[in-house]
Amino acid sequence: MTSHISNIRPQPDQVLVDIADYVAHRNIHSNLAYGTARNCLMDTLGCGLEALSYPACGKLLGPIVPGTIVPNGARVPGTRFQLDPVQAAFNIGTMIRWLDFNDTWLAAEWGHPSDNLGGILATADWLARNIVAGNVDRKPLLMREVLTAMIKAHEIQGCLALENSFNQVGLDHVLLVKVASTAVVTHMLGGNRDQIIDALSQAWVDGQALRTYRHAPNTGSRKSWAAGDATSRAVWLALITLKGEMGYPSALTAKTWGFYDVLFQGRPFKLQRPVEQWDAYVMENVLFKISFPAEFHAQTAVECAMQLHPLVRERIADIKKITIRTHEAAIRIIDKQGPLNNPADRDHCMQYMVAVPLIFGRLTAADYADAVAADPRIDRLRDKIACVEEPQFTKDYHDPEKRAITNAVTVEFTGGQKLNEVVVEYPIGHKRRRKEGMPLLETKFRINLARRFPAKQQKAIIDLCLDQKKLEATAVNEFVDMFVI
């Protein structure tokens, strides 16, 4: 006999309900979180402005149909594009992620929570312009609301990532961008608790990106626009939900057909931080990439290499062996041997990211280009670099009180000489190094503004962004207009 599945519509999955309640009802009071969100906003937009210098990124931007201008559409910072919110979210999200230089969150699942700014800012700007035009009846939309949405998107993505490894079942972390963006964008557009639940269910039953494009032998440039795709999809799901599209209450738990059974090996999510404790933990503790556009598990290794550069730069040919003691996640993601086929391959290779600063004393986005990679010294040095897991480093990586990203580099020469091991536990973008890092983050933002805007425009932007109270009180459309060329 066959057992029949009940066709009685269930109550929504608790995870969907909890996320919706957090987004719709939780008030954020942390001044630290809002200050960090302001710095995150600056840094994230700066990363996008730098990416505009790269033709491979620029060719993907603009309207789907060339020449299209959307009345009261969302503007794309650093460009003249004015687009519908879905396409604008793709544009902004792609710019942000292109150079792998925006913020990072490391846990059982890693990712880049500021990827959500693509959907958040595009939706907020589009909505703000339609409020001004009289098409939407609500009070002006201010940047305080953008910062709040960023804090909540960070919390959703980061807390789901703490103990749930999507990469281990082959799924890409941008899945969490789609989920987080969907929740906060639906709320921003006026969606109520039930509509947020419906939209979230759509995000979970949606097709999910595979990690194929992040790993050998298929590493490629999709990893640079995957987050733009995810956050723009979130805007689309929010919009159709608000048109009345139904949700799927047991999207996660449905027997056989739900997310858990189909894609997560039948396991429910584990929450290290119960949802009732969700507030602003992730934003307060997020990691910034300040000095190097390098995959975050390599950031401290690059710092080690920079310290070693003065000691080895005249002796590169004499190096016999380099040992990198590292954590398990780094070995799984960026320990890579053999040919590197493109910039996307190189910026996810520990050996490449260490070899370049050892030789040149630098690591910039341009160093992943073919012209630099053609230097034969890089591959010769890569072949001499071995990564080994240090169990204590792995333990410290997962410790919620530490969240260290430790790497240790030892250089040995052919004559038998061995340099003292250089160890760095926390990268400069870590919360434990905020005092040291924030002035450098501001400098990074100033450099990126100068890539795109004249001096007067740069000054107006930086003056506003450094004034927390004034920034929060600025209308979103007025803020975005400052970034138009």
N, C-alpha and C positions, 0 to 999 in steps of 0.2 A: 504493500500500500504506500502511496505517496502522501507526505504530510503537506497540508495546505498552509500557505503563508497568509496571515490575516491581512485583509485589505482595509482595516480600520486605521485611519490616519493617526500616527503617533504624535505625542508632544515633541516639540523640537529638542534636538540633542542638547545636553546641558552645556557643552562647550560653546555652542552657538549662542545660547541664552546668556552665558556668563560674559562672553566678549561683547555682546550687544549691550548688556547692562553697564559694563565698564565704560563703553564709549558714550552711551546716552546719559549716564547719571553720575559718573565720577568727576568730581571737581578737583583740579590740580592746584595745589597751593605752594608747591616747592619753588622758591626763588632760584635755587641752584639749577633746577630742571629748565626753567625759562631762560636763565642766562646761558646754559649749555646749548639749548635749542637755538638761541640767537647766534652763537658761535657756529653751530652746525649749519644753520641757514647760510651764513656767510661762506663757510668752507665749501658747502655743497654747490652753491651757485658758482663759486670760483672755479671748482673742478670742471663744471660745464662750460664755462667761458674758455678755459684752456683747451678743452676738447675741440672747440670750434676751429682751432688752428690746424686740425688734421682732416684732410680731404676725405678720408675713409669714413669719418663720422659725418661730415657735412653733407655728403651725398645722400644720406638717409633722411635728412631733415626737410621740413617744409610740408606743404599740403600733399595729399595723395595725388590729386590732380593739379599739376603745375598752374600757378596763377590764381588759385582759389583764395579769396579773402572772405572770412566769415564776419558778418556784422556783429559787433560786440563780442567778438571771439577772444580767446585767451592769447596773449602775446608770449612769444618764446624769447627769453632773455638773450641779449647779445645778437639778435637777428631782427629782421623786419617782418617776420611771419606773424600772422594773426589767424588762429586756427580754431576749429571746433575743439571742445575740451578733451575728447578722446585722442585725437591726433596730436594736440599740444602736449598731453601727458606723455605720449610716446617720444616726442621730440625732446622734452625736458629730461625725461628719465634716461634716454639714450645719451644725451650730453653728459649728464651727471656721472654715469657709470663707465663711460668710454675708456678712460685712462686708468681705471682701478685706483683712484686717488681719494675717493670719498670715505666716509666713516666705515667702521667695521664692528661686528659683534661676533665673538667667538664662544662657542658652547658645544653641545652635542651636534648642533647644526650651526654653521657659520653663515654670515650674510652681511648685508650693508643696509641698515635700516633707513638711512637717508635716501635710498632709492625711492621711498614712498613720496618724496617731495615732488616727483614728476606729476603724480595724480593729484596731490594736495594743492600745489600751487596753480596748476592748470585749471582745476575746478574752481578754486577760490577766485582766480582772476576773471574767469568767464562769468561766474556768479556776480562778482562785484560790479562788472561792467553792465550787466543786465539790471542790477539794482539801480545804478546811476541812470540808465536809459528808461527807467520806469516800467520795465518788463517783469520785474519781480518785486513784490511788496514785502520788504523787510528792512530792518535797519542796516546802515552801511556795514560792509564786511571789513574788519580791521585785521592787521597782521597778528594781533594777539590770538585770534582764532586759528591762524595758520600755525603758530607756534604750539598751540594746544593740540592741534591735529597731529603735528609732528611727534610730540611727546607720547601721545596715545598710540600712534602707529609704531613707534619704536618699542613701546611696552608690549604690544600684541606680538609683533614679530620676534622680539628678543626673548620673551617669556615662553612662547611656544618652542623656541629653539633650545632652551636650556637642557632639556633631557630627551628631546625627540630628534633622532637623526634621520632626516629624510634622504641624505646622501647615501646612507647605507642600503637603502632600497632603490637607489638609482635615480631619485628625484632631485631636481635642482632647487636650491634655496629660494629662488624667485617665487616659488609657490607661496611662501610666507609674505612676500611683498604684495602679491595679489590679494591675499586674505586681509592683511592689515589695511591696505589702501581701500579695499572695498568697504570695510567697516567705517572708517573715518570719513570717507567721501560721501557715503550714503547719508551719514549723520549731517555732514556739512550742507548737503543739498536739501535738508529738511526732513529726511526720513525718520520715522519713529522707531521704537524698539522692535516692533514686529517686522518692519521693513528692513531693518538692519539684519535681523535673523534670516529673512528670506534671501537677501543679497549675499550674506555669508554662505548660505547653503549652496548658492549658485557657484561661488568661488571654489568650494570644495569638490563639487561634482564636475567642474570644468576639466578639460584636458590639462594635464600637468606636464611641465617641461622636464625632459630627461637631461641628465648631466653629460650626455654624449659629447657635446661641443666643448666641454671643459677638460677632457682627458685624451691622452694619446690612444689611438693614432688620429683622432678626429678634432683635436683642439682647433678652435677657429673663432672668428670675430662675432659669432652670434652671442658669445658670452658677454660682449660689450653692449648689446642691445636687448638682451633677454629681460633685464629689469624694466626697461622702457616698455616692452611688450606687456609685462605683468601689470605694471601700474596703470597702463592705458586700458587694459582689459578690465581692470577693477572699476574704472570710471564708466565704462560701457555697461557693466553688470549693475552698477548703482543706478544708472539712468533708466535701464529697462525695468528694473524693480520698481522704481518710482512711477513708472507708467502702468503699474499693476501686474507685472509678470509674477507668477506664483513662485513660491520657494519649495524646498524639499526637506521636510523636518528631520528625517533621519539620514541626512546626507552622509554622515560619518558612520553611524552604527547599523545601518540596514544590513541584515544578514545577506551574504553573498554579493550584494550589489553596492554596498556602501564603501566609503573611502578606506576604512580600516581593513575590511576583508579584501578589497581589490588591490590596494596599493601599499598597505602598511602591515602586511603579514598577520592580519587579524588582531593586532595589538591596539588598545586604546592609547590615547596620549597620556603621558605622565607630566604633571605640572609641579616642578620644584617649588615654585611660588604659587600658592593657591590664588585664584582670580580675585578673591576678596582682599588680597594683599597687593594687587596690582595698583601702581600709582605712577611713579616716574623713575623707577629703578634703572631701567635700561638707558634712558637718556642721560641720567646722572653718571652712569658708568661707561658710556660708549667710548670706543677707541677711535681716535683721529689719526689719519695718515698725514703726517706733517712734513717730514723730510724727504720721503721716497715714495714714488708711485710703484709700490711693490706689494704683491699678495701678502696679507698681514702676518701670516705665519713666518715670513722671512724678514720682517721689519728689524727685529733685534739682530739677526744674522748680518744684515746689511750694516747696522751700526757697528758690529764687531769688525766687519771688513773695512769700514772707514777708519777705525782706530788702527788697524794693522797696515793700512796702505803706506804710511811713511816708512814703515819698517821693511816692506817687501817690494816697493815699486821698482827699485833698481835690480831686484833679484828674482823677477817673475820666472825666468827661464830655469832658475836653480831650484824651484820648488819641487819637492818630491811627492808630497802628499798633504792634503788638507782634510781634517776630520771635523765634521759638524755634529756635535751632540745636540739633539733636538727632541721635540715632543711628537707623539704618534700622529697627530693630525697633519703636521708638516710633511712627514714621510708619506702619508697616504695621498696628499694633494699635490705637493710640489717637488718631491724627490724624483727627478726625471733624467734619464740617460738617453743617449742617441741624438739623432738629428732634431733640430728645432726649426719648424717650417715657416713660422710667421711671428709677428709681435705678440699675438695672443698665446702662443706656445712659450715664448721667452719670459713673459711676465708672470708665468706660473711655473717657473723652473728655479728651484733653490740654488742650484749650481751656477746658473747664469747670473742670478741676482747677487751672488757673492763674488763671482769672478770679475764682473765689471768694476765694482768699486775697489777691489784689490789692485786692478791694473790702472784705472783712471782716476781713482779718488772721487768718484761721483756715481750717482744713479738717477737719471732723469727719464722722462717718457720717451725722449728721442733715442735713448740708448737701446730701446727694443727694436729699433728700425733696422732694415736690412744693411744699411751702410755701416753701422757700428758693428752689427753681428758678423760682418764679413772679416773682421780682424781675426786672423788665425790664432792669436794668443788666447782668445776667449775660450774657444773649444778645446784647445790644448789644456788650459787650466781646469775647465769643467771636468775633463776626464780624470783629473787627479783629486776631485772632491768627493768624499764619501759621507753620507748622512747615517747616523746611528741613533736609535731611540734611547733616550735617558729616562727611565721610568719615573724618577722624581720630577722631571720636567713635565711629563704627562699628567702626573698627579696634581702639580701646582696649576697647570692649565685648567683643570676642571674644578679646582677649589674655589667656591664662590667668594671666599674672603680674599683670595689672591688674584685669580684670573691672569696669572703670569703667562707670558709668551716667550719663554726662555730659549736662547740659543747660545752655544759656546763653540768657538772656532779655534782650532790649533793648526799651526802651519809648521811643516817639517821640510828641511832642505836636503839636497842630495849629499852634502858633506857630513850629515849627521846632526846638525844643529836643529833644535826645536825651540820655537818661540813659546813664551808663556801663553797659556790658553786665555782668550778674552771671552768673558761671559757678560751678557746683558739679559736681565730678567724682564724688565718692563720697557716697552718702546716709549718714545717721547710723547706719543699721543695717548698714553694710558692715564687713567684718573690719578694714579699716584705721582704723575709728573705734570699735572695741569699747570702749576705755577711756572714751570720751565717751558711748557709747550704752548700756552695761549699766546704769548707775544709772537712766537714763530708762526702760529696759525694766522694771526692778523697780517703778518708780513706776506705769507703765502697768498692771502686774499688780495692784498694790495698789488702784488705782482700780477695776479690773474686779471684784475680790473684793468691794469695798464696794457694788457694784451689787446683790449677791445675798445676802450673808451678814451677820449681826450681828458686832460688833467682836471678841468672844471667838473666834468661829469663824475670822474673818479672820486673827487673830494666830496661831492654831494652825497654819493652813495656811502662812502666810508663814514662820513660824519653821522649819517642817519643810523647806520648799522651798529655803530659803537654807543649809541644812546638807547638803552633798553626801553625806557619809558616812552620816548618819542617814536621809536620803531613800532612798539605795540599799538600805539594810537593812530598809526598811519593806515589809510585805506589801502586795501590790497592792490587795486588797480593803479593807484598813484605810486606805490612801491615798484611794481613791475614796470611801469612807464619809465622809471629811472634807468632801466637796463636796455632800453630800445636804442638801436643805432640809427 
